Amino acid sequence: MAVRVNPRRAHLLVSRVLGKHVPADPDVVRGAGMLLGRLVADRLAGVDSGVAAAGGDLLAAAVRGDSGAPASLVELTRWTTDRAPCDVLVLGYAETATGLGHLVADALDTDVLHSTRRPVGTTPFGTFEEVHSHATGHLLLPDDPGLFAGDRPVVLVDDELSTGATVMDTIRGIQAVAPRHRWVVASLVDLRTAEARVELDRFADSLGVQIDVVALATGVVDLPVDVLARGRKLVAQRLAGDDAPPSPDAGGPVAEVHTGSGIRDGGRHGFTPADRRAMESALPGIAAQVVGALGPVAGRVLVLGSEELVYLPVRVAGELSARGVDVVVSSTSRSPVLAVDDPGYAVRSVVRFPSHDRPADGPGPRFAYNVAPPVGVGAFAAAVLVVDDASRDWSDDPSALPSVLASVVDGPVVVVTVPSHRPTPEPLRGPTFGSYAPDEVGWLLTDLSHLSLEAPVEDRERAIQAGRAHYSESLPVEYQPGPAYLELFEQALAASASRLATAVGVVTEVVLAGRSRPPVLVSLARAGTPIGVLMRRWAALRRIDVPHLTVSIVRGRGLDPRALDHLAAHYDPADVVFVDGWTGKGAITRELSAAVRGAEREQARGFRPELAVVADPGGCTSLFGTREDFLIPSACLNSTVSGLVSRTVLRDDLVPPGGYHGAKFYRELAAQDVSGRFLDVVSSHFESVVDDVARNLAAPVDRAPTWAGWAAVEEVAQGFGITDLNLVKPGVGETTRVLLRRVPWKVLVRPDRTAELAHVLHLASDRGVEVETRPDMPFSCIGVIRPGGAT
């Protein structure tokens, strides 16, 4: 027993077989958990296989110190192919029983999910409360809600069953959304009173379900009526004068090991038998990396998991033990427990450190118990810390867990980082985000509308060109044109709507051609977004329902990898076609190609860097509507023609772990929004240009990329002595962007195209930018950003 620092419950039952508060032999932890799973199997089958008696004897021997008992217990209880898998869903409770739930599922070779206190931006399948816990709220966040489909039993796993209140709240919540007739509660120890047992039976009768309970041990905890008051008093006395933990001494070296992306870290979002096989295959390689990083170690090694990440550390510790390493396993906790250095007390030492995974409830202290050596006891020879990649960069922080851990062990600390599997958030849709209709586009973005991210254009330009900032880290102040410019937009829309409708029709037909099923249009936010909507509308004329989502791509940073994860999870990657408005020199085309090919090298899923555009004057793609450089009216404005959505933002301090790149929804500009009008005017011409589209498609066209735009940009840059090609922006669309968002220096125009460039000339005059004529350019115009960003 130990004393909690918790006003709702004073006592903590400390287990020697859980691997949570007391470092334990990994085979004891694993064997105890799988023995509990075998009891579940017997109860479900209505048989007594004898494993309870034999396993109980082995577990008792292991706890007494019999060196051969732990391995024998694992061998007795592990699932083997001669036993049929048990079709149940195992649900472990965070944080103490996450690993235990996994081990129960291991013995049954079935699916496991554990509750979590880490939201990831997806809608929970269910929630419930654990009223006595330090952190009461639990979330159920399965990747696949199909885990709860059908009537198969659910096995609820916890380390102790005290009143049954949490169990009843869980069953009540799940029955409301996924009812079933049978439940099993599996616990290391059942401490319910007779009254609590009767209450659970009555609860089952009221729902018309069967609830069985299995446990490795039963007992009763008899507490005085004033236990909470006495606990608070004891805690206050013991902690008086201990408000701040001492600064850690310098410890041994800290080494890093990364497991790669081939395995799931655990059951926060579901863990299937296939995931179990993948982890089994990966464990020898992880252990080999750890052994190599540890080097020769004389003495006992601690493997330390972190909060909900318990199962993988247990398995890593077991693999190290099989290689002859003297090892025990434990885990950190967010629950405060009173430590007293007394040989008869269960928690003799505590290591405190700040939270390291950006928790949803804010930063706070975390704890590792019985890790620092008590007085008169030797320290661990080394430690292996297992965390997921939600952990922050802590390399130089002496108060962070690796440094604190290094200060209490004699030798090195090896930090093993495993990628945290995160389900991708659902797309944002209008009218909650953006002014487009919800069926027109889904935004694979993080909503940053509540943040102030805008900076003056000149300040941004200087910082970007000086290398002090990346353009994606802030937003330009949205340029709000006056009445004269808006009239130019209306004139341009009226003049080019039919031409744009034709180009949309051509490129959509090229994309649809030869496909046995509809493509998935993935536009590049935000210039590609209205074009993606128009292509979707053209396909609808053909009675083809085409999904359309929009994603962020950032020059120099690549395509949002979480957006690719979402696409791979919900669609066939081979069906994905990326969409943008136009091409210039081809920088984004190259960025897209590099990002997709890099993602495929890391994990082959079938994505191809196919880019469809309405205008390809740069000669960068084979999927285009035209190669003429003409005005696409959506280039004339910013968010007010793009669903009131900003450019995308990429900053680690703003985007949550597992989240998409960010953007803002400018609701306050609704009165100036012409996004819907632009789409409606262009699509109103679709019926009238069907024949023109057919003629264009019938005409022979060389669709091979020429990259003519890149060569033209190099020539212009050389002529002005510019070494950074990103300062030269070719084409009507890119020149317009320069005048709206950047610090322009010059605008080059073809004299035979000036009649089509009224809006460019208006903006150049408005901003005092020099205009030069240049015949024989492949583009109608080219915008040049002022080097250095000076005004």
C-alpha positions in Angstrom: 0.0 0.0 0.0 1.0 3.6 -0.5 -0.5 7.0 0.1 -1.9 9.0 -2.9 -1.5 12.8 -3.1 -5.2 12.9 -4.2 -8.1 14.5 -2.4 -10.5 11.9 -3.7 -8.7 8.7 -2.7 -6.0 8.4 0.0 -4.7 4.9 -0.7 -2.9 3.2 -3.6 -2.7 -0.6 -4.0 0.8 -1.1 -5.3 1.3 -4.2 -7.5 4.6 -6.1 -7.8 3.5 -7.7 -11.1 2.1 -4.7 -13.0 5.4 -3.0 -14.0 4.1 0.5 -13.1 5.1 1.7 -9.6 7.6 -1.0 -8.7 10.2 -2.2 -11.3 9.6 -5.9 -12.0 10.9 -8.8 -14.0 9.4 -8.4 -17.5 8.5 -12.1 -17.6 6.6 -11.7 -14.4 4.7 -8.8 -15.7 4.0 -10.5 -19.0 3.1 -13.9 -17.4 0.7 -12.3 -14.9 -1.1 -10.4 -17.7 -1.4 -13.4 -19.9 -2.6 -15.6 -17.0 -5.4 -13.1 -16.6 -6.2 -13.5 -20.3 -6.3 -17.3 -19.9 -8.8 -16.9 -17.1 -10.9 -14.8 -19.5 -10.7 -17.5 -22.1 -11.8 -20.2 -19.6 -14.7 -18.1 -18.4 -16.0 -17.3 -21.9 -15.7 -21.0 -22.8 -17.3 -22.1 -19.6 -14.4 -24.6 -18.8 -11.6 -25.0 -16.3 -8.5 -25.8 -18.3 -6.4 -26.0 -15.2 -4.4 -23.0 -16.2 -5.6 -21.0 -13.2 -4.2 -23.4 -10.6 -0.9 -24.1 -12.5 -0.4 -20.4 -13.4 -1.3 -19.3 -9.9 1.4 -21.5 -8.5 4.0 -20.3 -10.9 3.1 -16.6 -10.3 3.4 -17.1 -6.6 6.7 -18.8 -7.0 7.9 -16.0 -9.3 6.9 -13.3 -6.7 8.8 -15.2 -4.0 11.9 -15.1 -6.2 12.0 -18.5 -7.9 14.3 -17.7 -10.9 12.8 -20.3 -13.2 9.2 -19.5 -12.6 8.7 -16.3 -14.7 9.8 -18.0 -18.0 7.7 -21.0 -17.2 4.7 -18.8 -16.6 5.1 -17.0 -19.9 5.4 -20.4 -21.7 2.3 -21.7 -20.0 0.1 -18.7 -20.7 1.2 -17.4 -24.1 -1.1 -18.0 -27.1 -0.1 -20.8 -29.4 -1.4 -21.8 -32.8 -3.1 -24.9 -31.5 -5.5 -22.7 -29.5 -8.2 -20.9 -31.5 -8.2 -17.1 -31.3 -10.9 -15.6 -29.0 -13.2 -13.2 -30.8 -13.5 -10.5 -28.2 -12.4 -6.9 -27.9 -10.1 -6.2 -25.0 -10.3 -2.7 -23.5 -7.6 -1.6 -21.1 -7.9 1.4 -18.8 -5.5 4.3 -19.0 -3.0 4.8 -17.7 -2.3 2.0 -15.3 -3.8 -0.9 -17.2 -2.9 -0.1 -20.8 -0.1 -2.6 -20.8 -2.1 -5.1 -18.8 -4.9 -4.9 -21.4 -2.4 -5.7 -24.2 -1.1 -8.8 -22.3 -4.7 -10.1 -21.8 -5.2 -9.7 -25.5 -1.9 -11.4 -26.3 -3.2 -14.5 -24.5 -6.3 -14.4 -26.6 -4.7 -13.3 -29.9 -7.4 -10.7 -30.3 -7.9 -7.0 -30.8 -7.1 -4.5 -28.0 -7.9 -0.9 -27.5 -7.1 1.2 -24.4 -8.7 4.3 -23.2 -6.5 7.5 -23.4 -6.3 11.0 -22.0 -4.5 12.3 -25.1 -6.9 13.8 -27.6 -5.7 13.9 -31.2 -8.4 16.0 -32.9 -10.8 13.2 -33.8 -14.3 12.7 -32.4 -14.2 10.1 -29.6 -16.2 6.9 -30.1 -17.0 7.2 -26.4 -16.0 8.8 -23.1 -16.4 7.8 -19.5 -15.2 9.0 -16.1 -13.0 7.4 -13.4 -14.1 9.6 -10.5 -11.4 8.6 -8.0 -8.5 9.0 -10.4 -6.0 11.8 -10.5 -7.1 12.5 -14.1 -10.7 11.4 -14.4 -11.7 11.7 -18.1 -11.2 8.8 -20.5 -11.5 8.9 -24.3 -12.0 6.0 -26.7 -10.4 6.8 -30.0 -10.3 3.8 -32.2 -9.0 4.2 -35.7 -11.7 1.8 -36.9 -15.0 2.0 -35.1 -15.6 -1.4 -36.6 -13.8 -2.8 -33.5 -17.1 -2.3 -31.7 -19.2 -3.8 -34.5 -21.3 -6.8 -33.9 -22.2 -8.6 -30.6 -18.8 -10.0 -29.7 -18.0 -9.7 -25.9 -15.9 -6.8 -24.6 -13.3 -7.5 -21.9 -12.6 -4.6 -19.6 -9.2 -4.8 -18.0 -7.9 -2.9 -14.9 -5.3 -3.5 -12.3 -7.8 -3.5 -9.5 -11.6 -3.6 -9.1 -12.6 -1.7 -6.0 -16.2 -0.6 -6.4 -17.2 -1.3 -10.0 -18.3 2.3 -10.6 -15.9 2.9 -13.5 -16.9 -0.4 -15.0 -20.6 0.5 -14.9 -20.0 3.9 -16.4 -18.0 2.3 -19.2 -20.6 -0.3 -20.0 -23.4 2.2 -19.8 -21.6 4.5 -22.3 -20.7 1.8 -24.8 -24.1 0.1 -24.6 -25.6 3.4 -25.8 -23.7 3.3 -29.1 -22.6 -0.3 -29.6 -24.8 -2.6 -27.5 -23.9 -6.3 -26.8 -25.1 -8.9 -24.4 -21.9 -10.1 -22.8 -19.1 -8.4 -20.9 -16.1 -9.7 -18.9 -14.3 -7.6 -16.3 -10.7 -8.8 -15.8 -8.6 -7.5 -12.9 -5.4 -8.4 -11.1 -7.2 -8.1 -7.8 -10.9 -7.9 -7.0 -11.5 -5.8 -3.8 -15.2 -5.3 -4.0 -17.4 -5.5 -1.0 -20.4 -7.8 -0.9 -22.6 -4.7 -1.5 -20.6 -3.7 -4.6 -20.9 -7.2 -6.0 -24.7 -7.1 -5.6 -24.8 -3.6 -7.2 -22.9 -4.8 -10.3 -25.3 -7.8 -10.6 -28.3 -5.4 -10.4 -26.8 -3.2 -13.0 -26.3 -6.1 -15.4 -30.0 -7.1 -14.9 -31.2 -3.5 -15.5 -29.4 -3.6 -18.9 -30.3 -7.2 -19.8 -26.6 -8.1 -20.1 -24.2 -10.7 -18.7 -21.2 -9.4 -16.8 -18.6 -11.9 -15.6 -15.7 -11.0 -13.4 -12.3 -12.8 -13.2 -9.3 -11.9 -11.1 -5.9 -13.3 -10.1 -6.7 -12.6 -6.5 -9.6 -11.4 -4.3 -9.5 -9.5 -1.0 -10.9 -6.7 1.1 -9.3 -3.3 2.0 -10.7 -2.1 5.4 -10.1 1.7 5.6 -11.0 4.0 8.6 -13.8 6.4 8.0 -11.5 9.4 8.2 -8.9 8.0 5.8 -9.1 11.0 3.5 -8.4 13.5 6.2 -5.6 11.4 7.7 -4.1 11.0 4.2 -4.2 14.7 3.6 -2.5 15.4 6.9 0.2 12.9 6.3 0.9 14.2 2.9 1.1 17.8 4.2 3.5 16.8 6.9 5.8 14.8 4.7 5.9 17.3 1.8 6.4 20.4 4.1 9.6 22.1 2.9 9.8 19.9 -0.2 8.1 22.2 -2.7 10.7 22.0 -5.3 12.7 18.9 -6.3 16.5 19.2 -6.1 18.4 19.9 -9.3 19.7 16.7 -10.7 23.4 16.0 -10.7 25.1 15.4 -14.0 24.5 11.8 -15.0 25.8 9.4 -17.6 25.6 9.8 -21.3 22.3 9.8 -23.1 22.0 8.0 -26.4 19.1 8.0 -28.9 17.5 5.1 -30.7 14.6 5.4 -33.1 12.5 2.3 -34.0 11.3 3.5 -37.4 7.7 3.5 -38.6 6.9 -0.2 -39.1 5.1 -0.8 -35.8 2.2 0.6 -33.8 3.3 1.9 -30.4 0.3 0.6 -28.7 -3.5 0.3 -28.5 -4.5 3.9 -28.0 -6.2 3.7 -31.4 -6.6 0.0 -31.7 -4.1 -2.9 -32.0 -4.9 -6.0 -34.0 -3.3 -9.4 -34.3 -1.6 -8.1 -37.4 -0.1 -5.3 -35.4 1.0 -7.9 -32.8 2.8 -9.9 -35.5 4.6 -6.8 -36.8 5.8 -5.9 -33.3 7.0 -9.4 -32.7 9.0 -9.2 -35.9 10.5 -5.8 -35.0 11.4 -6.6 -31.3 14.8 -8.4 -32.0 16.0 -5.4 -34.1 15.0 -2.9 -31.5 16.7 -4.9 -28.8 19.8 -5.1 -30.9 19.9 -1.4 -31.3 19.5 -0.9 -27.5 22.2 -3.4 -26.7 24.5 -1.6 -29.1 23.7 1.8 -27.6 24.1 0.6 -24.0 27.5 -1.0 -24.5 28.9 -3.3 -21.8 26.9 -3.0 -18.7 27.7 -4.7 -15.3 24.6 -4.7 -13.3 20.8 -4.4 -13.5 19.2 -2.3 -16.3 15.9 -0.4 -15.9 13.6 -0.2 -18.8 11.2 2.7 -18.2 8.0 3.3 -20.1 6.1 6.5 -20.2 2.5 6.9 -18.8 0.2 5.1 -21.3 3.1 3.6 -23.2 3.7 0.4 -21.2 3.3 -2.6 -23.4 6.2 -1.9 -25.8 8.6 -1.3 -22.9 7.6 -4.6 -21.3 8.2 -6.4 -24.6 11.6 -4.6 -25.2 12.6 -5.5 -21.6 11.7 -9.2 -22.2 13.7 -9.2 -25.4 16.7 -7.8 -23.5 16.3 -10.4 -20.8 16.3 -13.2 -23.5 19.7 -11.8 -24.6 21.1 -12.2 -21.1 20.6 -8.6 -19.8 19.7 -8.4 -16.1 16.6 -6.1 -16.6 13.5 -4.9 -14.8 10.7 -2.8 -16.2 8.5 0.0 -14.9 6.7 3.1 -16.2 6.3 6.8 -15.4 3.0 8.2 -14.1 1.0 11.4 -14.0 -0.5 10.4 -10.6 1.3 11.8 -7.5 2.1 9.3 -4.7 3.8 10.0 -1.4 7.3 8.5 -1.3 8.7 7.5 2.0 12.2 5.9 2.3 11.2 3.1 4.6 11.9 -0.6 3.8 8.3 -1.5 4.7 6.7 1.0 2.4 5.8 0.3 -1.2 7.0 3.6 -2.8 10.4 4.5 -1.4 11.6 7.1 -3.9 10.2 9.4 -6.5 11.8 11.2 -9.5 9.9 14.3 -10.6 10.1 15.9 -14.0 7.9 18.1 -16.3 5.5 16.6 -18.8 7.1 16.1 -22.2 4.2 15.3 -24.6 2.2 18.6 -24.8 -0.7 17.2 -22.8 -4.2 18.5 -23.6 -4.7 19.6 -20.0 -1.6 21.7 -20.0 1.9 21.1 -18.7 2.4 19.6 -15.2 4.6 17.4 -13.1 5.2 13.7 -13.9 6.7 11.0 -11.7 8.8 7.8 -11.7 8.6 5.7 -8.6 11.3 3.4 -7.1 13.7 4.4 -9.8 16.1 6.5 -7.7 18.0 4.3 -5.2 16.8 4.5 -1.6 19.4 5.0 1.1 21.7 2.0 1.3 20.6 0.5 -2.0 22.7 0.6 -5.2 21.6 2.4 -8.3 20.6 0.8 -11.6 23.6 0.3 -13.8 21.8 1.9 -16.8 18.4 2.8 -18.0 16.4 2.5 -21.2 13.7 5.1 -21.6 10.9 4.3 -24.1 8.8 7.3 -25.3 6.8 8.1 -28.4 7.5 10.9 -30.8 5.0 13.3 -29.2 7.8 14.0 -26.7 9.4 17.4 -27.1 13.0 18.1 -27.9 14.7 17.9 -24.5 18.3 17.6 -25.4 19.6 20.5 -23.3 17.0 20.6 -20.5 18.5 19.5 -17.2 15.0 19.1 -15.7 13.7 16.8 -18.5 13.3 13.1 -17.9 16.4 11.8 -19.7 18.7 14.1 -17.7 16.9 13.4 -14.4 17.0 9.7 -15.1 20.7 9.9 -16.0 21.3 11.5 -12.6 20.0 8.6 -10.6 21.6 5.7 -12.5 25.3 4.8 -12.6 25.7 4.4 -16.4 24.2 5.5 -19.7 20.6 6.2 -20.5 19.3 5.1 -23.9 16.2 6.9 -25.2 14.1 4.7 -27.5 11.6 6.8 -29.5 8.8 5.0 -31.3 6.5 6.9 -33.8 3.1 7.5 -32.1 0.3 6.1 -34.3 -2.3 8.9 -34.6 -5.5 8.7 -36.6 -5.8 11.7 -38.8 -8.3 14.3 -38.0 -11.4 14.6 -40.1 -11.4 17.3 -42.8 -12.7 20.7 -41.9 -15.8 21.8 -43.9 -17.9 24.8 -44.4 -19.6 26.7 -42.9 -17.6 25.9 -39.8 -14.4 26.4 -41.7 -14.4 28.2 -45.1 -17.3 29.6 -47.1 -17.5 26.7 -49.6 -20.4 24.3 -49.2 -19.5 21.2 -47.2 -19.8 18.8 -50.1 -17.5 20.9 -52.4 -14.3 20.4 -50.5 -12.8 19.0 -47.3 -9.9 21.0 -45.8 -7.1 18.8 -44.4 -5.9 21.7 -42.3 -5.7 22.7 -38.6 -8.0 25.7 -37.8 -5.8 28.5 -36.5 -8.4 31.2 -36.8 -8.1 32.2 -33.2 -4.5 33.2 -33.5 -3.0 36.5 -34.7 -0.4 35.4 -37.3 -0.4 38.4 -39.7 2.7 40.6 -40.1 3.4 43.7 -42.3 4.4 42.7 -45.8 7.8 44.6 -45.7 8.7 43.1 -42.3 7.9 39.5 -43.5 9.9 40.0 -46.7 13.0 41.2 -44.9 12.9 38.3 -42.4 12.3 35.7 -45.2 15.1 37.0 -47.4 17.5 37.3 -44.5 16.9 33.7 -43.6 15.4 34.6 -40.2 12.0 33.2 -41.0 10.3 30.9 -43.5 7.4 32.3 -45.4 5.1 29.6 -44.0 5.6 30.7 -40.4 3.4 33.8 -40.6 0.7 35.4 -42.8 0.8 38.6 -44.8 -1.8 41.1 -43.9 -4.7 40.5 -46.3 -4.7 43.1 -49.1 -8.1 44.6 -49.4 -8.5 46.2 -52.9 -10.5 49.3 -53.5 -13.6 49.7 -55.7 -11.6 50.3 -58.9 -9.6 47.0 -58.5 -12.8 45.1 -57.7 -14.3 46.4 -60.8 -11.3 45.0 -62.7 -11.9 41.6 -61.1 -15.5 41.7 -62.3 -14.4 42.6 -65.8 -11.7 39.9 -65.8 -14.3 37.3 -64.6 -16.7 38.3 -67.3 -14.1 38.2 -70.0 -12.3 35.0 -69.1 -15.1 32.8 -67.5 -15.8 30.9 -70.8 -12.1 30.4 -71.5 -11.5 29.1 -67.9 -14.6 26.9 -68.2 -13.1 25.3 -71.3 -9.7 24.8 -69.7 -11.4 23.2 -66.6 -13.4 20.9 -68.9 -10.3 19.8 -70.8 -8.2 19.1 -67.8 -11.0 17.3 -66.0 -11.6 15.1 -69.1 -7.9 14.3 -69.3 -7.9 13.2 -65.7 -11.0 11.1 -66.1 -9.8 9.4 -69.3 -8.9 5.8 -69.0 -9.9 5.4 -65.3 -12.1 2.5 -64.2 -13.2 4.5 -61.2 -13.4 8.2 -60.2 -10.2 10.0 -59.2 -9.7 11.6 -55.8 -9.0 15.3 -56.4 -6.5 16.7 -53.9 -6.0 20.4 -54.5 -3.1 22.4 -53.2 -4.3 25.1 -50.8 -5.2 27.6 -51.6 -4.8 28.5 -55.3 -5.7 25.0 -56.3 -8.8 24.8 -54.1 -11.3 26.7 -56.3 -10.0 24.9 -59.3 -10.6 21.6 -57.6 -14.2 22.6 -56.9 -14.7 23.5 -60.5 -13.2 20.2 -61.7 -15.6 18.4 -59.3 -18.5 20.3 -60.7 -17.5 19.4 -64.3 -17.3 15.7 -63.3 -20.8 16.0 -61.8 -22.1 17.0 -65.2 -20.9 13.6 -66.3 -22.8 12.1 -63.3 -19.4 11.2 -61.8 -19.1 11.9 -58.0 -15.5 12.9 -57.4 -14.2 13.4 -53.8 -12.3 16.6 -53.4 -10.0 17.5 -50.5 -7.4 20.2 -50.2 -4.0 20.0 -48.6 -1.0 22.2 -47.7 2.3 22.2 -49.6 5.1 24.5 -48.5 8.1 25.3 -50.7 11.2 23.9 -49.0 9.1 21.9 -46.4 7.1 19.6 -48.7 3.6 18.2 -48.7 1.8 17.7 -45.4 2.6 14.1 -44.5 -0.4 13.8 -42.2 -2.7 14.7 -45.1 -1.1 11.8 -47.1 -1.8 9.6 -44.1 -5.5 10.6 -44.2 -5.7 10.0 -47.9 -4.1 6.6 -47.6 -6.4 5.6 -44.8 -9.6 6.6 -46.7 -8.9 6.2 -50.4 -6.7 4.2 -52.8 -3.6 6.4 -53.2 -3.4 5.3 -56.9 -6.6 7.3 -57.4 -5.2 10.6 -56.1 -4.6 13.4 -58.5 -3.2 16.6 -57.2 -4.7 19.9 -58.5 -3.3 23.4 -58.7 -4.4 26.5 -60.6 -1.4 27.1 -62.9 2.4 26.5 -63.2 5.2 29.0 -63.4 8.8 28.0 -63.2 7.7 24.7 -61.7 8.9 25.1 -58.1 5.8 23.6 -56.6 5.7 20.9 -59.2 9.2 19.9 -58.2 8.3 20.2 -54.5 5.3 17.9 -55.0 7.3 15.3 -56.9 10.1 15.3 -54.3 7.6 15.1 -51.4 5.5 12.2 -52.9 8.6 10.2 -54.0 10.2 10.7 -50.6 7.0 9.5 -48.8 6.8 6.5 -51.1 10.4 5.6 -50.3 9.6 5.7 -46.6 6.4 3.8 -47.0 5.2 2.5 -50.3 1.5 3.2 -50.6 1.0 3.9 -54.3 0.9 7.7 -54.4 2.0 9.3 -57.7 3.1 13.0 -58.1 0.4 13.7 -60.8 -0.4 17.4 -61.0 -3.4 18.7 -62.9 -3.7 22.4 -63.7 -5.9 24.5 -65.9 -2.9 26.5 -67.3 0.6 25.2 -67.7 2.6 28.0 -69.4 5.7 26.7 -67.6 5.5 23.3 -69.3 5.7 21.4 -66.0 3.0 18.7 -66.3 1.1 16.5 -68.8 -2.3 17.1 -67.1 -3.4 20.6 -68.2 -6.3 22.4 -69.8 -4.1 24.8 -71.8 -0.5 25.9 -72.0 -1.5 29.6 -72.6 -0.7 32.1 -69.8 -4.0 33.7 -69.3 -5.7 35.4 -66.4 -7.5 33.0 -64.0 -9.7 35.5 -62.1 -9.2 33.7 -58.8 -5.5 34.9 -58.9 -6.7 38.5 -58.6 -7.8 38.2 -55.0 -6.7 36.5 -51.8 -9.0 34.7 -49.3 -12.1 36.5 -50.6 -12.0 34.3 -53.7 -10.7 31.2 -52.0 -13.4 30.3 -49.5 -12.2 33.0 -47.0 -9.2 30.8 -46.1 -5.7 32.1 -45.6 -2.5 30.7 -46.9 -1.3 27.7 -45.0 1.0 28.0 -42.0 3.6 25.5 -40.8 4.9 26.0 -37.2 5.5 23.2 -34.7 4.4 25.4 -31.8 1.0 25.9 -33.4 0.2 22.5 -35.0 -0.6 19.8 -32.5 1.1 16.4 -32.7 -0.6 14.4 -35.5 -2.3 17.6 -36.8 -2.2 19.0 -40.3 -0.6 22.2 -41.4 -2.7 25.2 -40.3 -4.7 28.0 -41.8 -7.2 30.7 -40.8 -10.8 31.2 -41.7 -11.5 34.9 -42.1 -15.2 35.0 -41.1 -15.0 38.7 -40.7 -14.5 39.2 -44.5 -17.8 37.5 -45.3 -19.3 40.7 -46.8 -16.4 40.9 -49.3 -16.5 37.2 -50.2 -16.9 36.4 -53.9 -15.8 32.8 -53.7 -19.2 31.4 -54.5 -19.8 33.9 -57.2 -16.5 33.1 -59.0 -17.4 29.4 -59.0 -21.0 29.9 -60.1 -20.1 32.3 -63.0 -17.5 29.9 -64.4 -19.6 26.8 -64.0 -22.5 28.5 -65.6 -20.5 28.3 -68.9 -20.0 24.6 -68.7 -22.9 23.6 -70.9 -22.0 26.1 -73.6 -18.4 25.0 -73.9 -18.9 21.2 -74.1 -18.2 21.3 -77.9 -15.1 23.4 -77.4 -13.8 21.0 -74.9 -14.4 18.1 -77.3 -12.6 19.9 -80.1 -9.6 20.6 -77.8 -9.4 17.0 -76.8 -9.6 15.8 -80.4 -6.7 18.1 -81.5 -3.2 16.6 -81.3 -1.3 18.1 -78.4 2.2 17.3 -77.2 1.7 16.9 -73.5 5.2 16.1 -72.5 6.7 18.6 -70.0 9.2 21.0 -71.5 10.2 23.0 -68.3 10.3 26.2 -70.5 9.3 28.3 -67.5 12.4 27.3 -65.6 14.7 28.4 -68.4 12.9 31.7 -68.8 13.2 32.4 -65.1 16.9 31.6 -65.1 17.4 34.1 -68.0 15.6 36.9 -66.2 17.4 36.3 -62.9 20.7 36.3 -64.7 19.9 39.6 -66.4 19.1 41.3 -63.1 22.0 39.7 -61.2 19.6 37.7 -58.9 20.9 34.5 -57.5 17.7 33.3 -55.7 15.3 32.1 -58.4 12.4 32.3 -55.8 12.5 36.0 -56.3 11.3 35.7 -59.9 7.7 34.7 -60.3 6.5 34.0 -63.8 2.9 34.1 -65.1 -0.2 36.1 -64.5 -1.1 34.3 -61.3 2.3 34.4 -59.7 2.8 38.1 -60.7 -0.5 38.9 -59.1 0.6 37.2 -55.9 3.8 39.2 -55.8 1.8 42.4 -56.1 -0.7 41.3 -53.4 1.6 39.7 -50.8 5.3 40.5 -51.3 7.5 43.5 -51.8 7.6 43.8 -55.6 10.5 45.4 -57.5 9.6 45.1 -61.2 6.9 43.7 -63.4 7.9 42.5 -66.9 5.0 42.3 -69.4 4.7 41.1 -73.0 3.6 44.1 -75.1 1.1 41.9 -77.0 -0.7 40.9 -73.8 -1.2 44.2 -72.0 -4.9 44.2 -72.9 -5.3 41.1 -70.7 -3.3 42.5 -67.8 -5.3 45.4 -66.6 -5.4 44.2 -63.1 -1.6 43.6 -63.0 -1.0 47.1 -64.3 -3.5 48.6 -61.8 -1.8 46.9 -58.9 1.7 47.9 -60.1 0.6 51.5 -60.4 -1.1 51.3 -57.0 2.2 50.0 -55.4 4.6 52.2 -57.4 6.2 49.3 -59.2 8.2 49.8 -62.4 6.8 48.0 -65.4 9.1 46.9 -68.3 8.0 45.4 -71.6 9.7 42.2 -72.7 8.7 40.6 -76.0 9.2 36.9 -76.7 8.7 35.7 -73.1 6.8 32.4 -72.7 4.6 34.2 -70.1 2.3 37.1 -70.3 4.1 38.7 -67.4 6.8 38.1 -64.8 6.9 39.6 -61.3 10.2 40.2 -59.6 10.5 40.6 -55.8 12.8 43.3 -54.5 16.1 41.6 -53.3 16.5 42.2 -49.6 12.9 43.1 -49.1 13.7 46.8 -48.7 11.1 49.4 -49.5 
